[in-house]
Amino acid sequence: MEAVETREPIGDREAVVAAALDYFEGWFDADETRMERALHPDLVKRRAGEELGITKKERMLELTRQGEGCEDAADRRLDVEVTGLYGDIASATVRSAVYHEYLHLVRTRDGWKIANALWQPT
């Protein structure tokens, strides 16, 4: 079987993982700087269910600042899987003890940012 050459720039996969870790670890540590770094200004985060609960960037930053995620940090194991990477868009699945999330990211001039998140408790 022939190897297929990918056009994925070196380092993008790692940068997507780093954004996901900033998002989760920022949440666990009440680290607004890391959360801010991970989120696109137009973030839309939805909780799965009959009615999709929606959270925007400013609310995520406020909740992070208030330490809402600190109680979720007892088990900090994270599994981040980059499931797609094409040009300036990426998808990742993050599994933790408390959440299962699907993330869509976009490359910006400031790096990879989470634009969409769909989650549910584990």
Order of alpha helices (4+ residues) and beta strands (2+ residues): alpha-alpha-beta-beta-alpha-beta-beta-beta-beta
